[in-house]
Structure formats: C-alpha cells, structure tokens
Amino acid sequence: MFFWDVLVFSTLIESHYIKHLNRNRYDNKFLNIQIIKKNSNSEENNNIGIIDFRYILKSSNAMKLLGNKFLTLEKKINEKIQQKQIFLKQKEENLKKNKIHLTELEYKKRLKLFKKEVFEIQKQYKDERATLNKSFQKIQKDIKDLLAQIIKDISINKNINVVLLKENVFLYNNPRIDFTSEVLQIFNDKTKSMKIIVNTPNNTENE
C-alpha cells in the first residue's frame, strides 16, 4: 500500500513538472518572439528603398530623345518605301501596257526582272527596319544599365541594403523610402550631354 501511494505521488509530481516545463518553454518562446520583434522594430527604415524604374525611363530626357530619334528614322524609312512602292506600281502598269508590243519570251524576261527588283526592295526595307530596331534595343539596354548603376550608387550612399521595384510593392507606409525622384534628377543630369547614335544600313544618324 505504501508503495502504491509513493508511486501515485511521484506520478503527480512528474505530471506537475512536465506542465511547469512546458509553461517555461512557452514563456521562453514568447520572450524570444518579443526580442525578435523588438530587434525588428529597432532596424533603421532606410535599409529598404523603393524605385519606380519604369517611370524613370519613361520620364527621362534620354529615353524621350531616343524615342524621338527612332520615330524620325522610322518615318524616313516608311517614306522611302512608299516612294519605292509608287515607282514599282508605275513600272508594273507600264509593263502591262507594253505587253502587246513584246514577244512572249521578252515579256516573261522583263516580268522576271521586275519581280526580282520588287524582292530586293522588300528585302532592303526589312533589313533597314531590323537594323534600326536592333540599334534602338542596344541603346535602350545601355540606358537601362546606366540607370541601374546610378540606382546602385545612390542606394550605397544612402545605406540602403535592399531596393524593391515599386510595381512589386503592395503597400509601404513611409514615403521617404521611395527615392525615385532623386534618381530621375541625377539620371537626367548624367545623360543631358549624351549622344545617341542610331545605325541604319545606308547611313549613321547622330544626335
């Protein structure tokens, strides 16, 4: 009987000890959470920055200059191909009119030469457009790389550890972490004297 009482008593003690231990573990876990939250709240706000990369590109003088240059050259290419089309149409009409004065063999020969000329003009147009687009994309990439470097330099000077794109941010309560305007101003200053060179197959355009 005594043995049974001791066993029951020891079981109660053990159960009480386990509950006490679990409670201490919970308290310690809660304490750790509080410490983490405190440390998190004590971090400086300027270690995160937000930038509107698309807005800067769209609003920058460099991209506006490049866009205007591209539209100007594209217009020249389109005007030239339109003139070629008018010329070819007149040539085709003349060929049809003169068909009755030509032998079958001579007509086919001239028709073949005409089709070859049309093909060459079409190829020239496609080559000019492709070269213009490629040149535009190259310059655009260089501008983006320069902007990215400026953002990096400014973020280092401001002790910013992480820079987020504004389009990927759902909510931020401190407008001071958005340094888009500052970057745009510096980007415009650094690119105000830049020259934009766009290559086409027949000429090189400088700005």
KELUM-183416 format. One record per residue: y, z, x of N, C-alpha, C, CB in turn; residue in one letter. Coordinates in steps of 0.05 Angstrom, whole numbers. Glycine has a CB too. Example, Ala and Ser with C-alpha at 12.3 -4.5 7.8 and 13.67 -1.06 7.14 Angstrom:
// residues 2
(rec (-114, 156, 264), (-90, 156, 246), (-66, 156, 264), (-89, 181, 226), "a")
(rec (-45, 142, 257), (-21, 143, 273), (1, 157, 258), (-12, 114, 282), "s")
This chain:
// residues 207
(rec (-24, 0, 16), (0, 0, 0), (25, 0, 17), (0, 24, -19), "m")
(rec (25, 16, 37), (47, 17, 56), (51, -10, 69), (42, 39, 77), "f")
(rec (30, -22, 77), (31, -49, 90), (43, -69, 71), (2, -58, 98), "f")
(rec (36, -68, 46), (47, -87, 27), (77, -83, 23), (32, -84, 0), "w")
(rec (86, -57, 22), (114, -51, 19), (130, -61, 43), (118, -21, 15), "d")
(rec (119, -58, 66), (132, -67, 91), (134, -97, 90), (117, -58, 116), "v")
(rec (113, -111, 82), (113, -140, 80), (135, -150, 61), (86, -150, 72), "l")
(rec (136, -138, 38), (156, -146, 18), (184, -141, 29), (152, -130, -9), "v")
(rec (188, -118, 42), (214, -111, 53), (223, -131, 75), (214, -82, 64), "f")
(rec (204, -138, 92), (210, -157, 113), (216, -185, 102), (187, -159, 133), "s")
(rec (203, -192, 81), (208, -218, 68), (236, -218, 56), (187, -223, 46), "t")
(rec (244, -197, 44), (271, -195, 33), (292, -197, 55), (275, -169, 17), "l")
(rec (287, -183, 77), (306, -184, 99), (308, -212, 110), (297, -165, 122), "i")
(rec (285, -225, 113), (285, -253, 124), (300, -272, 105), (256, -262, 127), "e")
(rec (296, -268, 79), (309, -285, 60), (339, -281, 61), (299, -280, 31), "s")
(rec (347, -256, 63), (376, -249, 65), (388, -261, 91), (380, -218, 64), "h")
(rec (373, -260, 113), (382, -270, 138), (386, -300, 137), (362, -263, 161), "y")
(rec (367, -314, 124), (369, -343, 122), (394, -351, 105), (344, -355, 108), "i")
(rec (399, -336, 83), (422, -342, 67), (448, -337, 83), (423, -325, 42), "k")
(rec (448, -315, 99), (471, -309, 115), (476, -330, 137), (468, -281, 128), "h")
(rec (453, -340, 148), (455, -360, 169), (465, -387, 157), (428, -365, 182), "l")
(rec (455, -394, 134), (464, -418, 121), (494, -417, 114), (448, -424, 96), "n")
(rec (502, -393, 105), (530, -389, 98), (548, -392, 123), (535, -363, 85), "r")
(rec (538, -381, 145), (553, -384, 170), (555, -413, 179), (540, -366, 192), "n")
(rec (533, -427, 175), (533, -455, 183), (553, -471, 166), (505, -467, 180), "r")
(rec (554, -465, 140), (573, -478, 122), (602, -471, 130), (568, -469, 93), "y")
(rec (606, -445, 137), (633, -437, 145), (641, -451, 171), (634, -407, 149), "d")
(rec (622, -453, 190), (628, -467, 215), (634, -496, 211), (604, -463, 235), "n")
(rec (618, -509, 192), (622, -537, 186), (650, -541, 174), (601, -547, 168), "k")
(rec (657, -523, 155), (683, -524, 142), (705, -520, 163), (685, -503, 120), "f")
(rec (701, -502, 181), (720, -496, 202), (724, -521, 220), (712, -472, 219), "l")
(rec (701, -534, 227), (703, -558, 243), (718, -581, 229), (675, -568, 250), "n")
(rec (714, -583, 203), (728, -603, 187), (758, -597, 187), (717, -604, 158), "i")
(rec (765, -572, 185), (793, -565, 185), (806, -571, 212), (796, -535, 179), "q")
(rec (791, -566, 233), (801, -572, 260), (805, -602, 264), (782, -561, 282), "i")
(rec (786, -618, 254), (788, -647, 257), (812, -657, 241), (762, -660, 247), "i")
(rec (815, -646, 216), (838, -655, 200), (864, -647, 213), (836, -643, 173), "k")
(rec (865, -624, 225), (889, -614, 239), (895, -632, 262), (886, -586, 248), "k")
(rec (875, -639, 278), (879, -656, 301), (887, -684, 292), (854, -658, 318), "n")
(rec (876, -693, 270), (882, -720, 260), (911, -720, 250), (864, -728, 237), "s")
(rec (920, -699, 237), (947, -698, 227), (967, -695, 249), (950, -676, 207), "n")
(rec (959, -685, 272), (977, -680, 294), (981, -704, 311), (967, -657, 311), "s")
(rec (965, -726, 305), (968, -751, 321), (995, -764, 315), (945, -770, 315), "e")
(rec (1007, -776, 335), (1033, -789, 331), (1029, -814, 313), (1046, -797, 358), "e")
(rec (1049, -820, 296), (1047, -842, 278), (1050, -869, 292), (1068, -840, 257), "n")
(rec (1062, -869, 316), (1067, -894, 329), (1043, -905, 345), (1091, -892, 348), "n")
(rec (1020, -893, 342), (997, -904, 355), (984, -927, 339), (976, -882, 360), "n")
(rec (995, -932, 315), (986, -954, 299), (1011, -971, 291), (971, -945, 273), "i")
(rec (1008, -997, 294), (1030, -1015, 287), (1021, -1037, 268), (1043, -1026, 312), "g")
(rec (1039, -1047, 253), (1033, -1068, 234), (1051, -1092, 240), (1037, -1059, 204), "i")
(rec (1040, -1116, 239), (1055, -1140, 245), (1048, -1162, 225), (1049, -1150, 274), "i")
(rec (1068, -1176, 216), (1064, -1199, 198), (1065, -1224, 215), (1086, -1199, 175), "d")
(rec (1042, -1232, 225), (1040, -1254, 244), (1048, -1280, 230), (1012, -1257, 255), "f")
(rec (1039, -1285, 206), (1045, -1310, 192), (1075, -1312, 186), (1029, -1311, 166), "r")
(rec (1087, -1290, 178), (1115, -1290, 171), (1132, -1297, 196), (1124, -1263, 160), "y")
(rec (1124, -1286, 219), (1139, -1292, 244), (1138, -1322, 250), (1129, -1275, 267), "i")
(rec (1113, -1333, 249), (1110, -1361, 255), (1126, -1378, 236), (1080, -1369, 254), "l")
(rec (1125, -1372, 210), (1139, -1387, 190), (1169, -1386, 193), (1130, -1378, 162), "k")
(rec (1179, -1362, 201), (1208, -1358, 202), (1219, -1364, 230), (1214, -1330, 195), "s")
(rec (1203, -1367, 250), (1213, -1371, 277), (1226, -1398, 281), (1190, -1368, 297), "s")
(rec (1246, -1398, 298), (1260, -1423, 304), (1242, -1443, 318), (1284, -1418, 322), "n")
(rec (1223, -1434, 334), (1205, -1451, 349), (1187, -1467, 330), (1188, -1435, 368), "a")
(rec (1176, -1454, 310), (1158, -1468, 291), (1174, -1486, 272), (1143, -1448, 274), "m")
(rec (1199, -1479, 266), (1215, -1496, 249), (1222, -1522, 265), (1241, -1482, 241), "k")
(rec (1229, -1518, 291), (1235, -1541, 308), (1210, -1559, 311), (1244, -1532, 336), "l")
(rec (1187, -1547, 315), (1162, -1563, 317), (1156, -1577, 292), (1139, -1545, 325), "l")
(rec (1159, -1564, 269), (1154, -1576, 243), (1172, -1600, 238), (1157, -1556, 221), "g")
(rec (1198, -1597, 244), (1217, -1619, 240), (1210, -1642, 259), (1245, -1610, 246), "n")
(rec (1203, -1636, 283), (1195, -1657, 302), (1171, -1672, 292), (1190, -1645, 330), "k")
(rec (1151, -1658, 283), (1127, -1670, 273), (1133, -1688, 249), (1106, -1648, 264), "f")
(rec (1149, -1679, 230), (1156, -1695, 206), (1171, -1720, 214), (1172, -1679, 186), "l")
(rec (1189, -1718, 234), (1204, -1741, 243), (1185, -1763, 255), (1225, -1733, 264), "t")
(rec (1167, -1754, 272), (1149, -1773, 285), (1129, -1785, 265), (1134, -1759, 308), "l")
(rec (1120, -1768, 246), (1102, -1777, 225), (1116, -1798, 208), (1092, -1754, 208), "e")
(rec (1141, -1794, 202), (1157, -1813, 186), (1159, -1840, 201), (1185, -1802, 180), "k")
(rec (1164, -1839, 227), (1166, -1863, 243), (1139, -1879, 243), (1174, -1857, 272), "k")
(rec (1117, -1864, 246), (1091, -1877, 245), (1086, -1890, 218), (1068, -1857, 252), "i")
(rec (1093, -1876, 197), (1088, -1887, 170), (1106, -1912, 164), (1094, -1866, 149), "n")
(rec (1131, -1911, 174), (1149, -1934, 171), (1139, -1958, 186), (1177, -1926, 180), "e")
(rec (1128, -1953, 210), (1118, -1975, 226), (1093, -1988, 213), (1111, -1965, 254), "k")
(rec (1075, -1971, 202), (1051, -1982, 189), (1059, -1997, 163), (1031, -1960, 183), "i")
(rec (1080, -1988, 149), (1088, -2001, 125), (1099, -2029, 132), (1110, -1985, 110), "q")
(rec (1114, -2031, 154), (1124, -2057, 162), (1101, -2075, 170), (1143, -2054, 186), "q")
(rec (1081, -2064, 183), (1057, -2080, 190), (1042, -2090, 166), (1038, -2063, 208), "k")
(rec (1041, -2073, 145), (1027, -2080, 121), (1042, -2103, 107), (1025, -2055, 102), "q")
(rec (1068, -2102, 107), (1084, -2124, 95), (1079, -2150, 110), (1114, -2117, 94), "i")
(rec (1079, -2148, 137), (1074, -2171, 153), (1046, -2183, 148), (1077, -2163, 183), "f")
(rec (1026, -2166, 147), (998, -2175, 142), (995, -2187, 114), (979, -2152, 146), "l")
(rec (1008, -2176, 95), (1006, -2187, 68), (1018, -2215, 67), (1021, -2168, 48), "k")
(rec (1041, -2219, 80), (1053, -2245, 80), (1036, -2265, 95), (1081, -2244, 94), "q")
(rec (1024, -2256, 117), (1006, -2273, 133), (981, -2281, 117), (998, -2259, 158), "k")
(rec (971, -2262, 101), (948, -2268, 84), (954, -2289, 63), (937, -2242, 71), "e")
(rec (978, -2285, 51), (986, -2305, 30), (990, -2333, 42), (1013, -2295, 17), "e")
(rec (1002, -2334, 65), (1005, -2360, 79), (979, -2373, 85), (1022, -2357, 104), "n")
(rec (960, -2356, 93), (933, -2367, 100), (920, -2378, 75), (916, -2345, 112), "l")
(rec (923, -2365, 52), (911, -2375, 27), (925, -2401, 18), (914, -2354, 6), "k")
(rec (951, -2402, 22), (966, -2426, 14), (957, -2450, 30), (996, -2422, 16), "k")
(rec (953, -2445, 56), (946, -2467, 74), (916, -2474, 74), (955, -2460, 102), "n")
(rec (901, -2460, 58), (872, -2464, 58), (865, -2493, 50), (859, -2445, 38), "k")
(rec (881, -2504, 32), (874, -2532, 23), (880, -2552, 45), (891, -2538, -2), "i")
(rec (896, -2545, 64), (902, -2563, 86), (884, -2559, 111), (931, -2560, 94), "h")
(rec (866, -2541, 108), (848, -2534, 131), (819, -2542, 125), (850, -2504, 139), "l")
(rec (805, -2547, 145), (776, -2551, 142), (763, -2524, 137), (764, -2565, 167), "t")
(rec (739, -2525, 127), (724, -2500, 121), (721, -2484, 147), (697, -2507, 109), "e")
(rec (714, -2498, 168), (710, -2484, 194), (736, -2472, 205), (699, -2504, 214), "l")
(rec (758, -2487, 203), (784, -2477, 212), (793, -2453, 196), (805, -2499, 212), "e")
(rec (789, -2454, 170), (797, -2432, 153), (782, -2407, 159), (793, -2439, 123), "y")
(rec (756, -2409, 163), (739, -2386, 169), (747, -2374, 196), (710, -2394, 170), "k")
(rec (755, -2392, 215), (763, -2383, 241), (789, -2366, 239), (767, -2406, 260), "k")
(rec (808, -2377, 224), (834, -2363, 221), (830, -2337, 205), (854, -2381, 207), "r")
(rec (812, -2338, 185), (807, -2314, 169), (794, -2292, 187), (788, -2321, 146), "l")
(rec (777, -2300, 204), (764, -2281, 222), (784, -2268, 241), (742, -2295, 239), "k")
(rec (803, -2284, 251), (824, -2274, 269), (843, -2255, 254), (840, -2297, 281), "l")
(rec (848, -2262, 228), (865, -2245, 212), (852, -2218, 207), (871, -2259, 185), "f")
(rec (827, -2217, 200), (813, -2192, 196), (812, -2175, 221), (784, -2198, 186), "k")
(rec (809, -2188, 244), (809, -2174, 269), (836, -2161, 274), (802, -2193, 292), "k")
(rec (858, -2175, 268), (885, -2165, 271), (889, -2141, 253), (906, -2187, 265), "e")
(rec (879, -2143, 228), (881, -2120, 209), (867, -2096, 219), (870, -2128, 181), "v")
(rec (843, -2100, 230), (827, -2079, 241), (841, -2065, 264), (799, -2089, 250), "f")
(rec (853, -2081, 282), (867, -2070, 305), (891, -2053, 297), (875, -2093, 324), "e")
(rec (906, -2063, 277), (930, -2048, 268), (921, -2022, 255), (946, -2066, 248), "i")
(rec (900, -2023, 239), (890, -1998, 227), (881, -1978, 248), (867, -2005, 208), "q")
(rec (867, -1988, 268), (858, -1971, 290), (882, -1959, 305), (840, -1986, 309), "k")
(rec (902, -1975, 310), (926, -1965, 324), (939, -1943, 307), (946, -1988, 328), "q")
(rec (940, -1947, 281), (952, -1926, 264), (937, -1900, 265), (954, -1937, 235), "y")
(rec (910, -1902, 263), (893, -1879, 264), (896, -1864, 291), (864, -1886, 259), "k")
(rec (897, -1880, 312), (900, -1868, 339), (926, -1853, 342), (897, -1890, 361), "d")
(rec (947, -1865, 332), (974, -1852, 334), (974, -1826, 318), (996, -1871, 324), "e")
(rec (963, -1827, 294), (962, -1802, 277), (945, -1781, 290), (951, -1809, 249), "r")
(rec (922, -1789, 302), (904, -1770, 315), (917, -1757, 339), (878, -1783, 323), "a")
(rec (931, -1774, 355), (945, -1764, 379), (968, -1745, 371), (956, -1787, 395), "t")
(rec (982, -1752, 350), (1004, -1735, 340), (994, -1708, 331), (1019, -1749, 318), "l")
(rec (972, -1709, 315), (960, -1684, 305), (950, -1666, 328), (938, -1690, 285), "n")
(rec (937, -1679, 347), (926, -1664, 370), (948, -1651, 386), (909, -1682, 388), "k")
(rec (970, -1666, 391), (992, -1656, 406), (1006, -1633, 391), (1013, -1678, 411), "s")
(rec (1008, -1636, 364), (1020, -1615, 348), (1003, -1589, 349), (1023, -1625, 319), "f")
(rec (977, -1592, 346), (959, -1569, 347), (960, -1555, 374), (931, -1577, 341), "q")
(rec (963, -1571, 396), (965, -1559, 423), (990, -1542, 426), (964, -1581, 444), "k")
(rec (1013, -1553, 417), (1038, -1539, 419), (1037, -1514, 401), (1062, -1557, 411), "i")
(rec (1026, -1517, 377), (1024, -1495, 359), (1007, -1472, 371), (1011, -1504, 332), "q")
(rec (986, -1479, 385), (969, -1459, 398), (985, -1445, 420), (944, -1471, 409), "k")
(rec (1000, -1460, 435), (1016, -1448, 457), (1037, -1428, 445), (1031, -1470, 473), "d")
(rec (1049, -1436, 423), (1069, -1418, 410), (1055, -1393, 400), (1082, -1433, 386), "i")
(rec (1032, -1395, 388), (1017, -1372, 378), (1009, -1354, 401), (992, -1381, 362), "k")
(rec (1000, -1366, 423), (993, -1350, 447), (1016, -1334, 458), (981, -1367, 469), "d")
(rec (1040, -1347, 458), (1064, -1334, 468), (1071, -1311, 449), (1087, -1354, 470), "l")
(rec (1069, -1316, 423), (1076, -1294, 404), (1056, -1271, 407), (1074, -1305, 375), "l")
(rec (1031, -1277, 411), (1011, -1255, 414), (1017, -1239, 439), (983, -1267, 416), "a")
(rec (1026, -1252, 461), (1033, -1238, 485), (1058, -1220, 481), (1038, -1257, 508), "q")
(rec (1077, -1230, 467), (1101, -1214, 461), (1094, -1190, 445), (1122, -1231, 446), "i")
(rec (1077, -1193, 425), (1068, -1170, 409), (1054, -1150, 426), (1049, -1180, 386), "i")
(rec (1037, -1159, 444), (1023, -1141, 462), (1042, -1125, 480), (1003, -1156, 479), "k")
(rec (1062, -1139, 491), (1081, -1126, 509), (1097, -1105, 494), (1100, -1147, 522), "d")
(rec (1106, -1112, 470), (1122, -1093, 454), (1106, -1069, 446), (1134, -1107, 430), "i")
(rec (1081, -1074, 438), (1063, -1052, 430), (1058, -1033, 453), (1037, -1062, 419), "s")
(rec (1055, -1043, 477), (1052, -1026, 501), (1076, -1009, 506), (1045, -1043, 525), "i")
(rec (1100, -1022, 504), (1125, -1007, 508), (1130, -986, 487), (1149, -1027, 508), "n")
(rec (1119, -990, 463), (1123, -971, 441), (1099, -951, 439), (1126, -986, 414), "k")
(rec (1081, -952, 459), (1057, -935, 459), (1040, -938, 434), (1066, -906, 461), "n")
(rec (1038, -963, 425), (1021, -969, 402), (993, -977, 412), (1033, -992, 385), "i")
(rec (973, -963, 402), (946, -967, 410), (931, -989, 394), (930, -942, 409), "n")
(rec (938, -991, 369), (925, -1010, 351), (946, -1025, 335), (905, -995, 332), "v")
(rec (944, -1052, 335), (962, -1068, 319), (946, -1082, 297), (977, -1089, 337), "v")
(rec (954, -1078, 272), (940, -1090, 249), (956, -1112, 237), (934, -1068, 228), "l")
(rec (942, -1133, 227), (956, -1154, 213), (964, -1144, 185), (938, -1179, 210), "l")
(rec (988, -1149, 177), (998, -1138, 152), (981, -1148, 128), (1027, -1146, 148), "k")
(rec (971, -1172, 130), (956, -1184, 108), (929, -1169, 103), (950, -1213, 113), "e")
(rec (920, -1154, 124), (895, -1139, 121), (899, -1110, 115), (879, -1142, 147), "n")
(rec (924, -1101, 111), (930, -1073, 106), (935, -1070, 76), (955, -1064, 122), "v")
(rec (920, -1051, 64), (922, -1046, 35), (947, -1029, 29), (897, -1032, 25), "f")
(rec (952, -1009, 45), (974, -991, 40), (983, -977, 65), (966, -970, 18), "l")
(rec (1009, -975, 69), (1019, -957, 90), (1045, -945, 80), (1024, -974, 117), "y")
(rec (1048, -919, 86), (1070, -903, 74), (1094, -900, 93), (1060, -876, 67), "n")
(rec (1090, -908, 118), (1112, -905, 137), (1121, -933, 146), (1103, -888, 162), "n")
(rec (1144, -942, 136), (1154, -969, 142), (1161, -972, 172), (1177, -976, 126), "p")
(rec (1164, -950, 186), (1172, -952, 215), (1149, -964, 232), (1179, -925, 225), "r")
(rec (1125, -963, 222), (1103, -974, 239), (1102, -1005, 237), (1076, -962, 230), "i")
(rec (1117, -1016, 219), (1119, -1046, 217), (1141, -1055, 236), (1124, -1055, 187), "d")
(rec (1134, -1069, 257), (1154, -1077, 277), (1157, -1108, 277), (1148, -1067, 305), "f")
(rec (1152, -1120, 254), (1154, -1149, 251), (1182, -1160, 258), (1147, -1157, 223), "t")
(rec (1203, -1148, 247), (1230, -1158, 252), (1237, -1157, 281), (1250, -1141, 236), "s")
(rec (1229, -1136, 295), (1235, -1133, 323), (1222, -1156, 339), (1226, -1106, 334), "e")
(rec (1196, -1161, 333), (1182, -1182, 347), (1194, -1210, 341), (1152, -1182, 339), "v")
(rec (1202, -1215, 316), (1214, -1240, 309), (1239, -1245, 325), (1220, -1241, 279), "l")
(rec (1256, -1225, 327), (1281, -1228, 342), (1276, -1234, 372), (1298, -1202, 340), "q")
(rec (1258, -1220, 384), (1251, -1224, 412), (1238, -1251, 416), (1233, -1202, 423), "i")
(rec (1221, -1259, 397), (1207, -1285, 399), (1227, -1308, 397), (1186, -1287, 376), "f")
(rec (1247, -1305, 379), (1268, -1326, 377), (1284, -1328, 403), (1286, -1320, 353), "n")
(rec (1290, -1304, 415), (1305, -1304, 439), (1291, -1318, 462), (1312, -1275, 448), "d")
(rec (1265, -1313, 464), (1249, -1324, 485), (1243, -1354, 482), (1223, -1309, 488), "k")
(rec (1245, -1364, 458), (1239, -1392, 452), (1263, -1409, 446), (1219, -1394, 430), "t")
(rec (1287, -1398, 448), (1311, -1413, 439), (1317, -1436, 457), (1335, -1394, 438), "k")
(rec (1308, -1435, 483), (1314, -1457, 501), (1288, -1473, 508), (1326, -1446, 527), "s")
(rec (1267, -1469, 493), (1242, -1483, 499), (1244, -1512, 491), (1218, -1469, 484), "m")
(rec (1230, -1529, 505), (1228, -1557, 499), (1201, -1564, 486), (1233, -1574, 525), "k")
(rec (1203, -1579, 465), (1178, -1587, 451), (1173, -1616, 458), (1181, -1582, 420), "i")
(rec (1150, -1621, 470), (1143, -1648, 478), (1118, -1657, 462), (1137, -1650, 509), "i")
(rec (1122, -1678, 446), (1100, -1688, 429), (1093, -1716, 439), (1109, -1689, 399), "v")
(rec (1068, -1720, 446), (1059, -1745, 456), (1047, -1763, 435), (1038, -1741, 479), "n")
(rec (1053, -1788, 436), (1040, -1809, 419), (1030, -1831, 438), (1060, -1820, 398), "t")
(rec (1012, -1848, 429), (1001, -1868, 447), (1021, -1886, 460), (982, -1885, 432), "p")
(rec (1044, -1892, 446), (1063, -1911, 457), (1088, -1899, 468), (1070, -1930, 436), "n")
(rec (1092, -1873, 462), (1117, -1861, 472), (1114, -1831, 474), (1140, -1867, 453), "n")
(rec (1133, -1818, 488), (1134, -1789, 491), (1160, -1779, 479), (1130, -1780, 520), "t")
(rec (1159, -1761, 461), (1183, -1751, 448), (1189, -1723, 460), (1179, -1749, 417), "e")
(rec (1214, -1720, 468), (1223, -1694, 479), (1244, -1682, 460), (1234, -1698, 507), "n")
(rec (1244, -1655, 460), (1264, -1642, 444), (1276, -1619, 461), (1252, -1630, 417), "e")
